[in-house]
C-alpha cells in the first residue's frame, strides 16, 4: 500500500519523522514522485521501497540512507552526500548521481545499475563502493565497451573502409567491363556480323567476392559503432584505471555500459565480420595448400 498525500512533506520532515511514520504505518510505502528536496539532513533515513521517480535531491546529506527496492528511475542527486548509502536492488534507470561523495555506498543486486544515466563525484579521492556485477544483465556484462576495447588496439576503422571501398570499386569495374562488352559486342554484330562473346567473355562475381564484400561491410559497421565508445574506455584499460590510477572501478563500469544499442550493434557486427574473415582465410589457406600439394615434384 502506498501513501501519496504526505510523501513530499514526510521527506522534508527528516529521518526521525520518516522512522516514526514507518513504525505507525507498517506495510505502507512512501510515494514522492517528482519531489524537489534541497538542503536537508536525511542521514540514516529508511526510504526502502519508496517511489521517488523523477525526484530531485539538491545539496542533501543522505549518508547511510536505505534505498533498497526503491524506484529511483529518472531521479537526480545533485551535490548530495551519499556515503554508505544502500542502493541494493533499487531501480536506477536514467538516474543521475552528481554527488559530493559515495564512499562506502552499496550497489549490489541491482540489474538496472547499467542504466544509470550519469555518475560523478566532486571528491577526487578513491571511493570504496560495493557492486554486484553478476546482477547486471548479461548483455551489459558480456557486450560492454570494456570487452570491445580490442578495436582500439587493432584500429580497423581505416583498413575496413579502405578495403570496403576497393571491393566496391572492383565490383563496379566488373559491371563496367560487362557493360562495355555488351556495347562492343552489339557494335561488332552491327558492323561485321561477328559476336564478341567468343573473345571477350563476361566477368561474373563469385560467392567468395560477395562474402568479402559482406565481411568488410560488417567490419566497417563495427569500426563506426566503436566511435561511440567513451574516451575513458578507449584510453585506459580496467587494470590501469583501478591499479595505476587508483580510480573507483564503478566509474569505469558506468562508462563501459554506456549506449547499450550501439554496443550491441558493434558487438554483433564485429562477430559476423570476424567469422567471415576467419572463414575466408581458412578457405584460402586450404586452397593454397591443396595447390602446393598437387604440384609438388
C-alpha positions in Angstrom: 0.0 0.0 0.0 1.3 3.5 -0.9 0.8 6.9 0.7 0.9 9.9 -1.5 -0.6 12.9 0.2 2.3 13.3 2.7 5.2 11.9 0.7 7.0 15.2 0.0 6.2 16.6 3.4 7.4 13.4 5.1 10.8 13.6 3.3 11.2 17.3 4.3 10.4 16.3 7.9 13.7 14.4 8.1 15.0 10.9 9.1 13.4 10.9 12.5 9.9 11.7 11.2 10.3 9.0 8.5 11.3 6.4 11.1 8.2 7.3 13.3 5.9 7.2 10.3 7.2 3.8 9.3 6.6 2.5 12.8 3.0 3.8 12.7 2.2 2.7 9.2 3.7 -0.8 8.8 3.4 -2.1 5.3 2.8 1.2 3.6 5.2 2.7 1.1 6.3 6.3 0.7 5.4 7.8 -2.7 7.0 11.1 -3.5 7.3 11.3 -7.3 8.8 14.4 -8.8 9.6 15.8 -5.3 12.2 18.6 -5.1 14.1 18.3 -1.9 17.1 20.6 -1.1 19.4 21.4 1.8 18.1 18.7 4.1 19.7 16.3 6.6 18.3 12.9 5.7 21.2 10.9 7.1 20.1 7.4 8.1 16.6 7.7 6.7 14.9 4.4 5.7 13.5 5.1 2.2 13.4 1.4 1.2 10.7 0.6 -1.2 9.8 4.3 -1.8 8.7 5.6 -5.2 11.0 8.5 -5.9 10.7 8.6 -9.6 11.8 11.9 -11.2 12.6 13.3 -7.7 15.4 15.9 -7.4 17.6 16.0 -4.3 19.9 19.0 -4.1 22.7 19.5 -1.5 21.2 16.9 0.9 23.1 14.8 3.4 21.9 11.3 2.5 24.6 9.3 4.2 23.5 5.8 5.4 20.1 6.2 3.6 18.4 2.9 2.8 17.3 2.9 -0.9 16.7 -0.9 -1.1 13.9 -1.8 -3.5 13.4 1.9 -4.1 12.2 3.2 -7.5 14.8 5.9 -8.5 14.0 6.0 -12.2 14.8 9.4 -13.6 15.8 10.7 -10.2 18.6 13.2 -9.7 21.1 13.5 -6.8 22.9 16.8 -7.2 25.7 17.8 -4.8 24.5 15.3 -2.2 26.5 13.3 0.4 25.8 9.6 -0.3 28.4 7.9 1.8 27.4 4.4 2.9 24.0 4.8 1.1 22.4 1.4 0.3 21.2 1.2 -3.4 20.9 -2.6 -3.4 18.0 -3.8 -5.6 17.0 -0.2 -6.3 15.8 0.6 -9.8 18.2 3.2 -11.3 17.1 3.6 -14.9 18.2 7.0 -16.2 19.2 8.1 -12.6 21.7 10.9 -12.4 24.1 11.0 -9.5 26.4 14.0 -9.2 27.4 13.6 -5.5 30.0 15.0 -3.2 31.0 11.5 -2.2 29.7 8.0 -2.4 32.3 6.3 -0.2 31.0 3.1 1.2 27.9 3.1 -1.0 26.5 -0.3 -1.9 25.0 -1.0 -5.4 24.6 -4.8 -5.1 21.9 -6.9 -6.8 20.6 -4.2 -9.0 20.0 -5.3 -12.6 19.3 -1.8 -13.7 22.7 -0.4 -12.4 23.9 -0.4 -16.0 21.1 2.1 -16.9 22.5 4.9 -14.7 22.4 8.0 -16.8 25.3 9.6 -15.0 27.6 9.0 -12.1 30.2 11.5 -10.9 31.6 12.8 -7.5 33.3 16.0 -6.6 35.6 14.3 -4.2 38.7 13.4 -6.2 39.8 10.6 -3.9 39.2 6.9 -4.4 35.6 5.9 -3.4 35.2 2.5 -1.8 32.0 1.2 -3.5 30.4 -2.3 -3.3 29.0 -3.5 -6.6 27.5 -6.9 -7.5 28.2 -7.1 -11.3 26.6 -10.5 -11.5 23.2 -8.9 -11.0 23.7 -6.8 -14.1 22.1 -8.2 -17.3 24.3 -10.5 -19.4 24.1 -8.1 -22.4 25.8 -5.4 -20.3 28.3 -7.8 -18.7 29.4 -9.6 -21.9 28.8 -6.9 -24.5 30.4 -3.9 -22.7 32.7 -1.4 -24.2 35.4 -2.8 -22.0 35.3 -6.1 -23.9 35.2 -4.2 -27.2 38.4 -2.3 -26.4 40.3 -4.7 -28.8 39.0 -2.4 -31.6 41.0 0.4 -30.1 44.1 -1.7 -30.2 43.8 -3.1 -33.8 42.5 0.1 -35.2 40.4 -1.3 -38.0 38.5 1.8 -39.0 40.7 3.0 -41.8 41.6 -0.5 -43.1 37.9 -1.6 -43.1 36.7 1.4 -45.1 39.7 1.3 -47.5 39.1 -2.4 -48.1 35.3 -1.9 -48.5 35.9 0.9 -51.0 38.3 -1.2 -53.0 35.9 -4.1 -53.0 33.0 -1.9 -54.2 35.3 -0.4 -56.9 36.3 -3.9 -58.0 32.7 -5.0 -58.4 31.9 -1.7 -60.2 34.8 -2.4 -62.6 33.3 -5.8 -63.3 29.9 -4.2 -64.0 31.5 -1.5 -66.3 33.5 -4.2 -68.1 30.4 -6.3 -68.7 28.6 -3.2 -70.0 31.5 -2.4 -72.3 31.4 -5.9 -73.6 27.7 -5.6 -74.4 28.3 -2.3 -76.3 31.3 -3.7 -78.2 29.5 -6.9 -79.0 26.5 -5.0 -80.3 28.8 -2.8 -82.4 30.6 -5.8 -83.9 27.4 -7.6 -84.7 26.1 -4.4 -86.3 29.2 -3.7 -88.4 30.5 -7.1 -89.3 28.1 -9.7 -88.0 30.7 -11.0 -85.6 29.9 -11.8 -81.9 32.3 -10.6 -79.3 31.3 -13.2 -76.7 33.8 -15.8 -78.1 36.8 -13.4 -77.5 35.6 -11.2 -74.7 33.6 -13.2 -72.1 31.6 -11.6 -69.3 33.1 -11.4 -65.9 30.8 -12.8 -63.2 31.2 -12.1 -59.5 31.6 -15.2 -57.3 30.1 -16.0 -53.9 33.6 -15.5 -52.5 33.6 -11.9 -53.7 30.1 -11.4 -52.1 31.4 -12.8 -48.8 34.4 -10.5 -49.0 32.1 -7.5 -49.5 29.9 -8.5 -46.6 33.0 -9.1 -44.4 34.2 -5.5 -45.0 30.7 -4.1 -44.6 30.3 -5.6 -41.1 33.8 -4.6 -40.1 33.1 -1.1 -41.2 29.9 -1.0 -39.2 31.8 -2.3 -36.1 34.5 0.3 -36.5 32.0 3.1 -37.0 29.9 2.0 -33.9 33.1 1.9 -31.8 33.4 5.7 -32.3 30.6 5.9 -29.7 32.9 4.2 -27.1 33.6 6.6 -24.1 37.0 8.2 -24.2 37.7 6.7 -20.7 37.4 3.2 -22.0 39.4 3.9 -25.2 42.3 5.5 -23.2 42.5 3.3 -20.2 42.2 -0.5 -19.6 40.4 -1.6 -16.5 43.6 -2.7 -14.8 45.3 0.6 -15.4 42.2 2.6 -14.3 41.9 0.7 -11.0 45.5 -0.1 -10.1 47.8 2.5 -11.7 45.4 5.5 -11.5 43.8 4.2 -8.3 40.3 5.2 -9.5 37.0 3.7 -8.4 36.0 0.8 -10.6 32.3 1.6 -10.7 33.0 4.8 -12.7 34.8 2.6 -15.3 31.8 0.2 -15.3 29.3 3.0 -15.9 31.3 4.2 -18.9 31.6 0.7 -20.1 27.8 0.2 -20.0 27.1 3.4 -21.9 25.0 3.4 -25.1 23.6 -0.2 -25.0 22.1 -0.3 -28.5 25.4 0.9 -30.1 27.3 -1.7 -28.1 25.1 -4.5 -29.4 25.4 -3.3 -33.0 29.2 -3.1 -32.6 29.5 -6.5 -31.0 27.4 -8.4 -33.5 28.9 -6.6 -36.5 32.4 -7.5 -35.1 31.3 -11.1 -34.5 29.9 -11.6 -38.0 32.8 -9.7 -39.7 35.3 -11.7 -37.7 33.6 -15.0 -38.5 33.6 -14.2 -42.3 37.3 -13.1 -42.1 38.2 -16.4 -40.4 36.2 -18.4 -43.0 37.7 -16.7 -45.9 41.2 -17.0 -44.5 40.9 -20.7 -43.7 39.4 -21.3 -47.1 42.3 -19.6 -48.8 44.8 -21.5 -46.8 43.2 -24.8 -47.7 43.1 -23.9 -51.4 46.7 -22.8 -51.4 47.8 -25.9 -49.5 45.9 -28.2 -51.9 47.5 -26.3 -54.9 51.0 -26.8 -53.4 50.5 -30.5 -52.7 49.1 -31.1 -56.2 52.1 -29.5 -57.9 54.9 -30.8 -55.7 57.7 -32.6 -57.5 
